[in-house]
Amino acid sequence: MDLNAIAVAVFATVSVGGLAWVFLYPLLSGERRAEKRQQTLVMRTPEARLERVNAAARREQIAQSLKDLEAKSGKRKLTLEQRLTQAGLDWAPRKFWIASAGCGLVLALLTFVGTASPAIALLAGFAGALGVPRWTLGYLTRKRIAGFISELPNAIDIIVRGIRSGLPLGDCMREIAYNAQEPLRSEFRLVMESQSVGVPLSESITKLAQRIPVPEANFFAIVITIQSKAGGNLSEALGNLSRVLRDRKRMQDKVKAMSTEAKTSAAIIGALPFGVALITFFTSPDYISLLWTTLLGKIVLGVCAVWMTIGVLVMRKMINFEV
C-alpha cells in the first residue's frame, strides 16, 4: 500500500477522533448537564433573583428614559424668542422687528440714492428687512453653538474630576456656571437657577439640550437623565462621554481639513464665470452687452443662472460632510 494513502488515513482518523472528543465527550460525561444544574441552583438563590430583577428594572428605566428624551427632543418649530436666546441676544421680539425694519429702510434709501430706481430700492429694502437680520441671527447662533460644543468636553472633565474627588454634582455644575467660558457659563447658570426654584436636574439639563439643539448637548442630557433615574457610575459615564465628544470633534476637524481642497476648487469653479464676464466687460463692453440688451441674451442669462445655481448646489452637497 502507498505510504501517502496510509498517512492520509491516519490523519483523517485522528481528526475525526478529535472532533468526536470535543463535541461528544461533554454530552457523554455529563459535564454540560452538571453546569446547567449548578447555574440553575445559583439562580435560585435570593441574591441572584434580586440581582436579576434589579437588572431588568434598570433596563426598563433606561429604555423609558430614552423614549421620553426622544419624544422631548423631536423636531419642533422654534419661536423668534427662542431663536434670539440661541443667538445669545437678550432682545425682545419687538426690538428685533424694529431693528429689521430700520435695516430695510436704510438699505432701501441707500439703493435708491445710488440707482434712482424705486423697484430696485424696494427689493433692497425687502432683503434688508427680512434677509440680512435673519442671516445675522443665524450666524450668531452658529457661532454660539460652536463655542458651546468646543467647551463642553472641558466642562464634563471638571464634573468628572469633582465627582471623583467627592464633590456633589450640584457643586461641580455651580463651578462651571461661574467660571467657565461663554456660552457654557450662561447655559449652566440657567440650569442652576432652574434648580433653585425646584426644577429637577434632569429636566433642567433637558431644557438645556432644547436650547442648544446639537447631538453633544443631547448626549449630555441622556447621561444625566439615565443616571438620575436608574443610577450608575456617573463619573465613568461622563468620562466616556468626554472621550466620545473629543473624538467626534477630532474627526470633524479631520474631515474639514481633508475637504478644504475640494471647497477651494468649488469656489474657484463657481467664481470663474463671473470673473470672465467682468474681464470681458472691461475689455470688450460692446461684445458682452448683448447679453442684457437683446431678448436672446436675456434668455441665455436666465438659463445660465439656473444651471449655475444647480451646479453650485450640487458642488455644495458633494463637499459638505456631516459627522
FIVOMAR-591066 format. One record per residue: x negated, y negated, z of N, C-alpha, C in turn; residue number from 1. Coordinates in steps of 0.2 Angstrom, whole numbers. Atoms other than C-alpha are relative to their C-alpha. Layout:
BEGIN
n.xx, n.yy, n.zz, ca.xx, ca.yy, ca.zz, c.xx, c.yy, c.zz, n
X, Y, Z, X, Y, Z, X, Y, Z, NUM
...
END
This chain:
BEGIN
n.xx, n.yy, n.zz, ca.xx, ca.yy, ca.zz, c.xx, c.yy, c.zz, n
-4, 6, 0, 0, 0, 0, -4, -6, 0, 1
4, 7, 1, -6, -18, -4, 0, -3, 7, 2
1, 4, -6, -13, -27, 11, 4, -6, 1, 3
-4, 6, 0, -4, -43, 6, 7, 2, 2, 4
-7, -2, -1, 13, -34, 7, 0, 2, 8, 5
0, -2, -7, 8, -27, 24, 0, -6, 5, 6
1, 6, -4, 3, -44, 31, 7, -4, 0, 7
-6, 4, 1, 19, -52, 24, 6, 3, 5, 8
-5, -4, -4, 30, -38, 33, -1, -1, 7, 9
1, 1, -7, 21, -40, 49, 2, -7, 2, 10
-2, 7, -2, 23, -59, 49, 7, -1, 0, 11
-7, 1, 0, 41, -58, 45, 3, 4, 6, 12
-3, -4, -6, 44, -45, 59, -1, -5, 6, 13
2, 5, -5, 35, -57, 71, 5, -6, 0, 14
-4, 6, 1, 45, -72, 65, 7, 2, 3, 15
-7, -2, -2, 62, -63, 67, 0, 2, 7, 16
0, -2, -7, 57, -56, 84, 0, -6, 4, 17
0, 7, -4, 53, -74, 90, 6, -3, 0, 18
-7, 3, 0, 69, -81, 84, 5, 4, 4, 19
-5, -4, -4, 79, -67, 92, -2, -1, 7, 20
2, 1, -7, 69, -70, 108, 3, -7, 2, 21
-2, 7, -2, 73, -89, 108, 7, 0, 1, 22
-7, 2, 0, 91, -88, 104, 5, 6, 4, 23
-4, -5, -3, 97, -71, 111, -2, 1, 7, 24
2, -1, -7, 87, -70, 127, 4, -4, 5, 25
-4, 4, -6, 96, -84, 137, 7, 3, 0, 26
-7, -2, 0, 113, -76, 132, 0, 7, 4, 27
1, -7, -3, 107, -58, 137, -2, 0, 7, 28
3, 0, -7, 98, -63, 153, 5, -4, 5, 29
-4, 4, -5, 112, -74, 160, -2, -7, 2, 30
2, 7, -2, 102, -90, 162, 4, -5, -2, 31
-4, 6, 2, 113, -101, 152, 7, 0, 5, 32
-6, -1, -4, 128, -94, 162, -1, -3, 7, 33
2, 2, -6, 119, -97, 178, -1, -8, 1, 34
1, 7, 0, 115, -115, 173, 7, -3, 0, 35
-6, 2, 0, 133, -118, 169, 4, 0, 7, 36
-3, -1, -7, 139, -111, 186, -3, -5, 5, 37
3, 5, -4, 126, -122, 195, 2, -7, -1, 38
-3, 7, 1, 132, -138, 186, 7, 0, 2, 39
-7, 1, -2, 150, -134, 190, 0, -1, 7, 40
0, 0, -7, 146, -131, 208, -3, -7, 2, 41
2, 7, -1, 136, -148, 208, 5, -5, -1, 42
-5, 5, 2, 150, -157, 200, 6, 0, 5, 43
-5, -1, -5, 162, -150, 213, -1, -4, 7, 44
1, 3, -6, 154, -159, 227, 3, -7, 0, 45
-3, 6, -1, 162, -175, 234, -4, -6, -3, 46
4, 5, 2, 147, -186, 230, 0, 0, -8, 47
0, 0, 7, 147, -180, 212, 6, -3, -3, 48
-6, 2, 3, 165, -183, 209, 1, -7, 1, 49
0, 7, -1, 164, -200, 217, -4, -4, -5, 50
5, 3, 4, 149, -205, 206, 4, 0, -7, 51
-3, 0, 7, 159, -199, 190, 6, -4, 0, 52
-5, 4, 0, 174, -208, 195, -2, -8, -1, 53
3, 7, 0, 164, -224, 198, -3, -2, -7, 54
3, 1, 7, 155, -222, 181, 6, -1, -5, 55
-6, 1, 5, 172, -220, 172, 3, -7, 1, 56
-3, 6, -1, 179, -235, 181, -4, -6, -3, 57
5, 5, 2, 164, -246, 177, 0, 0, -8, 58
0, 0, 8, 165, -241, 158, 7, -3, -2, 59
-7, 3, 2, 184, -246, 158, -1, -7, 2, 60
0, 7, -1, 180, -263, 166, -4, -3, -5, 61
4, 3, 5, 166, -266, 154, 4, -1, -7, 62
-4, 0, 7, 177, -262, 139, 6, -5, 1, 63
-5, 5, -1, 191, -273, 146, -3, -7, 0, 64
3, 6, 0, 179, -287, 149, -2, -2, -7, 65
2, 2, 7, 173, -286, 131, 6, -2, -4, 66
-6, 2, 4, 191, -286, 124, 2, -7, 2, 67
-2, 6, -2, 195, -301, 135, -4, -6, -3, 68
4, 5, 3, 180, -311, 129, 1, 0, -8, 69
-1, 0, 7, 183, -306, 111, 6, -4, -2, 70
-7, 3, 1, 201, -312, 112, -1, -8, 2, 71
1, 7, -1, 195, -329, 120, -5, -3, -5, 72
5, 3, 5, 181, -332, 108, 2, 1, -7, 73
-3, -1, 7, 192, -329, 92, -1, -7, -3, 74
0, 6, 4, 192, -341, 78, 6, -5, 2, 75
-5, 5, -1, 201, -357, 83, -2, -7, -3, 76
1, 6, 3, 203, -374, 76, -2, -5, 6, 77
2, 4, -5, 194, -387, 86, 3, -7, -1, 78
-2, 7, 1, 201, -404, 90, -5, -5, 0, 79
6, 5, 1, 192, -420, 87, -3, -2, 7, 80
3, 1, -7, 189, -422, 106, -5, 5, 1, 81
5, -6, -1, 181, -405, 107, -6, -1, -5, 82
6, 1, 5, 170, -409, 91, -4, -6, 3, 83
4, 5, -2, 165, -425, 99, -4, 2, 6, 84
4, -2, -6, 160, -416, 115, -6, 5, -2, 85
5, -4, 3, 150, -403, 105, -6, -4, -3, 86
6, 5, 3, 140, -418, 97, -3, -3, 6, 87
3, 3, -5, 136, -424, 114, 2, -7, 1, 88
-2, 7, 0, 146, -440, 112, 6, -1, 5, 89
-5, 1, -4, 157, -447, 126, 6, -4, -2, 90
-5, 5, 3, 169, -456, 114, 7, 3, 1, 91
-7, -2, 1, 187, -455, 114, 2, 0, -7, 92
-2, 0, 7, 196, -451, 98, 1, -6, -3, 93
-1, 6, 3, 202, -468, 96, -6, -4, -2, 94
6, 3, 1, 185, -475, 97, -4, 2, -7, 95
3, -3, 6, 179, -463, 83, 4, -2, -6, 96
-4, 2, 5, 193, -468, 72, -1, -7, -2, 97
2, 8, 1, 189, -487, 74, -7, 0, -3, 98
7, 1, 3, 171, -484, 70, 0, 3, -7, 99
-1, -2, 7, 176, -474, 55, 3, -5, -5, 100
-3, 5, 5, 187, -487, 48, -5, -6, -1, 101
4, 5, 1, 174, -500, 51, -6, 2, -4, 102
5, -2, 5, 161, -490, 42, 2, 0, -7, 103
-3, 0, 7, 173, -488, 27, 1, -7, -2, 104
-1, 7, 2, 177, -506, 27, -7, -4, -2, 105
7, 3, 2, 158, -512, 27, -2, 3, -6, 106
2, -3, 6, 154, -499, 14, 4, -2, -7, 107
-4, 3, 5, 168, -505, 3, -1, -7, -2, 108
1, 7, 2, 164, -523, 4, -7, 0, -3, 109
7, 0, 3, 145, -520, 0, 1, 3, -7, 110
0, -3, 7, 150, -509, -15, 4, -5, -5, 111
-3, 5, 4, 162, -522, -21, -4, -6, -2, 112
5, 6, 2, 149, -536, -20, -5, 2, -5, 113
5, -3, 4, 137, -525, -29, 2, 2, -7, 114
-2, -2, 6, 148, -519, -43, 6, -4, -3, 115
-6, 4, 2, 163, -530, -43, 6, 4, -3, 116
-5, -5, 3, 174, -515, -47, 5, 2, 6, 117
-4, -2, -6, 189, -513, -35, 1, 8, 1, 118
-1, -7, 0, 191, -494, -40, -6, 3, 4, 119
6, -3, -3, 173, -490, -36, -1, -2, 8, 120
0, 2, -7, 174, -500, -20, 5, 4, 5, 121
-5, -4, -3, 190, -491, -15, -3, 7, 2, 122
3, -7, -1, 181, -474, -17, -6, 0, 5, 123
5, 1, -5, 166, -480, -7, 3, -1, 7, 124
-3, 1, -7, 177, -486, 7, 3, 7, 2, 125
-3, -6, -2, 186, -469, 7, -6, 5, 2, 126
6, -4, -2, 169, -460, 8, -3, -2, 6, 127
3, 3, -6, 163, -472, 21, 5, 2, 6, 128
-5, -1, -6, 179, -469, 32, 1, 7, 2, 129
-1, -7, -2, 180, -450, 31, -6, 4, -1, 130
6, -4, 1, 164, -443, 24, -6, -1, 4, 131
6, 1, -3, 150, -452, 32, 1, 1, 8, 132
-1, -2, -7, 157, -451, 50, 0, 7, 2, 133
-1, -7, -1, 161, -433, 49, -7, 3, -1, 134
6, -3, 1, 144, -429, 41, -5, -2, 6, 135
4, 2, -6, 136, -439, 56, 1, 5, 6, 136
-2, -4, -5, 146, -429, 68, -2, 7, -1, 137
3, -6, 1, 141, -413, 60, -7, 1, 1, 138
7, 0, -1, 123, -417, 60, -2, 0, 8, 139
2, 0, -7, 123, -422, 79, 2, 7, 3, 140
-2, -6, -3, 132, -406, 83, -5, 6, -2, 141
5, -5, 2, 120, -395, 73, -7, -1, 4, 142
6, 1, -4, 105, -404, 82, 1, 2, 7, 143
-1, -2, -7, 113, -402, 99, 0, 8, 1, 144
-1, -7, 0, 117, -384, 96, -7, 4, 0, 145
7, -2, 1, 99, -381, 90, -4, -1, 6, 146
3, 2, -6, 92, -389, 106, 2, 5, 5, 147
-2, -4, -5, 103, -378, 117, -3, 7, -2, 148
2, -6, 1, 98, -362, 108, -8, 1, 1, 149
7, 0, -1, 79, -367, 109, -1, 1, 8, 150
2, 1, -7, 80, -370, 128, 4, 6, 4, 151
-3, -5, -4, 92, -356, 133, -4, 6, 3, 152
4, -5, -3, 79, -342, 135, -4, -2, 6, 153
3, 2, -5, 69, -353, 146, 4, 0, 7, 154
-4, 0, -5, 84, -356, 157, 2, 7, 3, 155
-2, -7, -3, 88, -337, 158, -6, 2, 4, 156
6, -2, -3, 70, -334, 163, 0, -3, 7, 157
0, 3, -7, 72, -346, 178, 5, 3, 4, 158
-5, -4, -4, 88, -337, 183, -3, 7, 2, 159
2, -7, -2, 79, -320, 182, -5, -1, 6, 160
5, 0, -5, 64, -326, 192, 3, -2, 7, 161
-4, 2, -6, 76, -334, 205, 3, 6, 3, 162
-3, -5, -3, 86, -319, 207, -5, 5, 3, 163
5, -4, -2, 71, -308, 209, -4, -2, 6, 164
3, 2, -6, 64, -319, 222, 5, -1, 6, 165
-5, 0, -5, 80, -318, 232, 5, -6, 0, 166
-4, 6, 1, 89, -334, 227, 7, 3, -3, 167
-6, -1, 3, 108, -333, 224, 1, -3, -7, 168
-1, 2, 7, 114, -335, 206, 2, -8, -1, 169
-3, 7, 0, 123, -352, 210, -6, -5, 1, 170
6, 5, -1, 106, -360, 216, -4, 0, -6, 171
4, 0, 6, 97, -354, 201, 3, -4, -6, 172
-3, 4, 5, 110, -362, 189, 0, -7, 2, 173
1, 7, -2, 110, -378, 200, -6, -3, -2, 174
6, 2, 2, 92, -379, 197, -1, -2, -7, 175
0, 1, 7, 95, -378, 178, 4, -7, -1, 176
-5, 6, 1, 109, -391, 180, -3, -7, 1, 177
3, 6, -2, 97, -404, 187, -7, -1, -3, 178
7, 1, 2, 80, -401, 180, -1, 3, -7, 179
2, -2, 6, 82, -393, 163, 1, -5, -5, 180
0, 4, 5, 81, -401, 146, 7, -1, -3, 181
-6, 1, 3, 96, -408, 137, 0, 4, -7, 182
-7, 1, -3, 109, -402, 131, 1, 5, 6, 183
-1, -6, -5, 106, -387, 143, 2, -3, 7, 184
-2, 3, -6, 107, -399, 158, 7, -2, 1, 185
-7, 3, -1, 124, -407, 155, 5, 6, -1, 186
-5, -6, 0, 132, -390, 150, 0, 4, 6, 187
0, -4, -7, 126, -381, 166, 3, -5, 5, 188
-3, 5, -5, 131, -397, 176, 8, 1, -1, 189
-7, -1, 0, 149, -394, 169, 2, 6, 3, 190
-1, -7, -3, 148, -376, 174, 0, -1, 8, 191
0, 1, -7, 143, -381, 192, 6, -4, 3, 192
-6, 5, -2, 157, -395, 193, 6, 5, -1, 193
-6, -4, 1, 170, -382, 187, 0, 5, 6, 194
0, -4, -6, 164, -370, 201, 2, -4, 7, 195
-1, 4, -6, 165, -384, 214, 8, -1, 1, 196
-7, 1, 0, 184, -386, 210, 4, 7, 0, 197
-3, -7, -1, 187, -367, 212, 1, 4, -6, 198
0, -5, 6, 185, -360, 194, -5, 5, 1, 199
5, -5, 0, 177, -343, 194, -6, -1, -5, 200
6, 1, 4, 159, -342, 187, 1, 3, -7, 201
-1, -3, 7, 164, -330, 173, 4, -4, -4, 202
-4, 5, 4, 177, -342, 167, -3, -6, -2, 203
3, 6, 2, 166, -357, 168, -5, 2, -5, 204
5, -2, 5, 152, -348, 158, 4, 2, -7, 205
-4, -1, 6, 166, -343, 145, 2, -6, -3, 206
-2, 7, 3, 171, -361, 143, -6, -3, -3, 207
6, 3, 3, 153, -365, 140, -2, 3, -7, 208
1, -3, 7, 152, -352, 126, 5, -3, -5, 209
-5, 3, 4, 168, -360, 119, -2, -7, -2, 210
2, 6, 2, 160, -377, 119, -6, 0, -4, 211
6, -1, 5, 144, -371, 111, 1, 7, -4, 212
-2, -6, 4, 151, -358, 98, -6, 3, -4, 213
5, -4, 3, 135, -348, 95, -1, 6, 3, 214
0, -7, -3, 131, -330, 97, -4, 0, 7, 215
5, 0, -6, 117, -334, 110, 4, -2, 7, 216
-4, 2, -6, 129, -343, 122, 6, 6, 1, 217
-5, -5, -1, 142, -329, 119, -3, 6, 4, 218
4, -5, -3, 129, -316, 124, -1, -1, 7, 219
1, 2, -7, 125, -325, 140, 7, 1, 4, 220
-7, -1, -3, 144, -326, 144, 2, 7, 1, 221
-2, -8, -1, 146, -307, 141, -4, 3, 6, 222
4, -3, -6, 132, -303, 153, 2, -2, 7, 223
-2, 2, -7, 138, -314, 167, 7, 3, 2, 224
-7, -2, -1, 156, -309, 165, 0, 8, 2, 225
0, -7, -2, 152, -290, 165, -3, 1, 7, 226
3, -1, -7, 141, -292, 180, 4, -2, 5, 227
-5, 2, -6, 154, -301, 190, 6, 5, 1, 228
-5, -5, -1, 167, -288, 186, -2, 7, 1, 229
2, -7, -1, 158, -272, 185, -6, 1, 4, 230
6, -1, -4, 142, -275, 195, -6, 2, -5, 231
6, -2, 3, 124, -270, 190, -5, -4, 2, 232
6, 3, -1, 107, -276, 190, 0, -7, -5, 233
-1, 6, 4, 109, -294, 184, -7, -3, -3, 234
7, 3, 3, 90, -299, 183, -2, 4, -6, 235
2, -4, 6, 87, -284, 172, 4, -1, -6, 236
-4, 2, 5, 101, -288, 161, -2, -6, -3, 237
1, 7, 3, 97, -306, 159, -8, 0, -3, 238
7, -1, 3, 78, -301, 156, 0, 3, -7, 239
-1, -3, 7, 83, -290, 142, 3, -5, -5, 240
-3, 5, 4, 94, -304, 135, -5, -6, -2, 241
5, 5, 2, 80, -317, 136, -5, 3, -5, 242
4, -3, 5, 69, -305, 126, 3, 1, -7, 243
-4, -1, 6, 83, -302, 113, 0, -7, -3, 244
0, 7, 3, 85, -321, 111, -6, -2, -3, 245
6, 2, 3, 67, -324, 109, -2, 4, -6, 246
1, -4, 6, 65, -310, 96, 5, -3, -6, 247
-4, 3, 5, 80, -317, 87, -2, -7, -3, 248
2, 7, 2, 73, -335, 87, -7, 2, -5, 249
6, -2, 3, 56, -327, 81, 2, 2, -7, 250
-2, -3, 6, 65, -318, 67, 3, -6, -5, 251
-2, 6, 3, 74, -334, 62, -5, -4, -3, 252
6, 4, 2, 58, -344, 61, -4, 4, -6, 253
3, -4, 6, 50, -330, 50, 4, 0, -6, 254
-5, 1, 6, 65, -330, 38, -1, -7, -3, 255
0, 7, 2, 64, -349, 37, -6, -1, -3, 256
6, 1, 3, 46, -348, 33, -1, 3, -6, 257
1, -4, 6, 47, -335, 20, 5, -3, -5, 258
-5, 3, 5, 62, -344, 12, -2, -7, -2, 259
2, 7, 2, 53, -361, 11, -2, -1, -7, 260
2, 0, 7, 45, -357, -6, 7, 0, -5, 261
-6, -1, 4, 62, -352, -13, 4, -7, 0, 262
-4, 6, -1, 71, -368, -6, -4, -6, -4, 263
3, 5, 3, 57, -379, -13, 1, 1, -8, 264
-1, -1, 8, 59, -371, -31, 7, -2, -1, 265
-7, 2, 2, 78, -373, -30, 1, -7, 0, 266
-1, 7, 0, 76, -391, -25, -3, -3, -7, 267
3, 3, 6, 64, -394, -40, 5, 1, -6, 268
-5, -2, 6, 76, -385, -52, 6, -4, 0, 269
-6, 4, 0, 91, -395, -46, -2, -7, -1, 270
2, 7, 1, 82, -412, -47, -3, -1, -7, 271
3, 1, 7, 74, -408, -64, 5, -4, -5, 272
-4, 3, 5, 89, -413, -75, 1, -8, 2, 273
-1, 7, -2, 92, -430, -65, -7, -3, -2, 274
6, 4, 2, 73, -434, -67, -1, -1, -7, 275
0, 0, 7, 73, -430, -85, 4, -6, -3, 276
-4, 5, 3, 88, -441, -88, -2, -7, 2, 277
2, 6, -2, 81, -455, -78, -6, -3, -4, 278
6, 2, 5, 64, -455, -88, 3, -1, -7, 279
-3, 2, 7, 74, -454, -104, 4, -7, 0, 280
-4, 7, 0, 85, -469, -99, -5, -6, 0, 281
5, 6, 0, 69, -480, -96, -4, 0, -6, 282
4, 0, 7, 60, -474, -112, 4, -1, -6, 283
-5, 0, 6, 75, -472, -124, 7, -1, 2, 284
-7, 1, -2, 91, -480, -117, 5, 1, -5, 285
-5, 0, 5, 100, -481, -133, 1, 8, -2, 286
-1, -7, 2, 97, -462, -136, 4, 4, 5, 287
-4, -4, -5, 104, -456, -119, 7, -4, 2, 288
-6, 4, -1, 118, -470, -118, 6, 3, -3, 289
-5, -3, 4, 128, -459, -130, 4, 4, 5, 290
-3, -4, -5, 132, -448, -115, 6, -3, 3, 291
-5, 3, -3, 143, -461, -107, 4, -5, -4, 292
-3, 5, 5, 148, -472, -122, 5, 3, -5, 293
-4, -3, 5, 156, -459, -133, 4, 6, 4, 294
-4, -5, -3, 170, -446, -129, -3, 6, 0, 295
3, -7, 0, 160, -431, -134, -6, 0, 6, 296
5, 0, -6, 146, -437, -122, 3, 0, 7, 297
-3, -1, -6, 158, -439, -108, 2, 7, 1, 298
-2, -7, -1, 164, -421, -111, -6, 4, 2, 299
7, -3, -2, 146, -415, -111, -2, -1, 7, 300
2, 2, -7, 143, -424, -95, 4, 4, 5, 301
-4, -4, -4, 158, -416, -87, -1, 7, 1, 302
1, -7, 0, 154, -399, -92, -7, 2, 3, 303
6, -1, -3, 136, -401, -87, 0, -1, 8, 304
-1, 1, -7, 141, -407, -70, 3, 6, 3, 305
-3, -6, -3, 152, -392, -67, -5, 6, 0, 306
4, -5, 0, 139, -380, -72, -6, -1, 5, 307
5, 1, -5, 126, -389, -62, 2, 1, 7, 308
-3, -1, -6, 137, -388, -47, 0, 8, 2, 309
0, -8, -1, 139, -369, -49, -7, 2, 1, 310
6, -2, -1, 121, -367, -51, -3, -2, 7, 311
2, 2, -7, 117, -377, -35, 3, 5, 5, 312
-4, -4, -5, 130, -367, -25, -3, 8, 0, 313
2, -7, 1, 123, -350, -32, -7, 0, 3, 314
7, 0, -2, 105, -355, -28, 0, -1, 8, 315
-1, 1, -8, 111, -361, -10, 2, 7, 3, 316
-2, -6, -3, 119, -344, -7, -6, 5, 0, 317
6, -4, 1, 103, -335, -13, -5, -1, 5, 318
6, 2, -4, 91, -344, -2, 2, -1, 8, 319
-2, 0, -7, 101, -345, 14, 1, 6, 3, 320
0, -6, -3, 99, -331, 26, 3, -1, 7, 321
-2, 1, -6, 108, -328, 42, -2, 6, 4, 322
3, -5, -4, 100, -318, 56, 5, 1, 7, 323
END
